Amino acid sequence: MIGKVIGALVGREIDRRDGRGGLKGAVMGAASAGFLRRMGPIGMVLGGAYVAKKAYDRRRTSRSGFPQDGI
């Protein structure tokens, strides 16, 4: 279940980076969830850390008032 949530969040990040919604983020999220599950607990930690870092960066830029530059 946690793998599916992480996959969904990764897919959403890919869609946001792309700027357009669509199938690409969903496919990449599902593929990343499968890949992270095959890596075992280390994969789940890495996927969770990626999502947490992105959320932290987004929150930090929104508080500073500067637009996010996409990096």
C-alpha positions in Angstrom: 0.0 0.0 0.0 2.8 2.4 0.8 4.4 1.6 -2.5 1.3 2.6 -4.3 1.1 5.9 -2.5 4.8 6.7 -3.2 4.2 5.7 -6.9 1.3 8.1 -7.1 3.3 10.9 -5.6 6.2 10.3 -7.9 3.8 10.3 -10.9 2.3 13.6 -9.7 5.7 15.1 -9.5 6.5 14.0 -13.0 3.2 15.6 -14.3 4.0 18.8 -12.4 7.5 19.0 -13.9 6.1 18.3 -17.4 3.5 21.1 -17.0 0.8 19.0 -18.7 -1.4 16.3 -17.2 -1.8 13.0 -18.8 -0.7 9.4 -19.0 3.0 10.0 -18.7 3.0 10.7 -15.0 0.7 7.8 -14.3 2.8 5.3 -16.2 6.0 6.5 -14.7 4.5 6.4 -11.2 3.3 2.9 -11.6 6.7 1.8 -13.0 8.5 3.5 -10.2 6.3 1.8 -7.6 7.0 -1.6 -9.1 10.7 -0.8 -9.2 10.8 0.4 -5.6 8.9 -2.7 -4.4 11.5 -4.9 -6.1 14.3 -3.1 -4.3 12.6 -3.9 -1.0 12.8 -1.7 2.1 15.7 0.3 0.7 13.6 1.2 -2.3 10.7 2.4 -0.2 13.0 4.5 1.9 14.6 6.0 -1.2 11.2 6.7 -2.8 9.8 8.2 0.4 12.9 10.4 0.8 12.5 11.7 -2.8 8.9 12.7 -2.2 9.7 14.2 1.1 12.5 16.3 -0.4 10.3 17.6 -3.2 7.6 18.5 -0.6 10.2 20.3 1.6 11.5 22.2 -1.4 8.1 23.3 -2.6 7.1 24.4 0.9 10.3 26.4 1.4 9.9 28.2 -2.0 6.3 29.0 -1.2 7.2 30.5 2.1 10.0 32.6 0.7 7.8 34.2 -1.9 10.1 33.5 -4.8 8.8 31.5 -7.7 10.2 28.0 -8.1 12.8 27.8 -10.9 12.1 24.1 -11.7 15.4 22.7 -10.5 
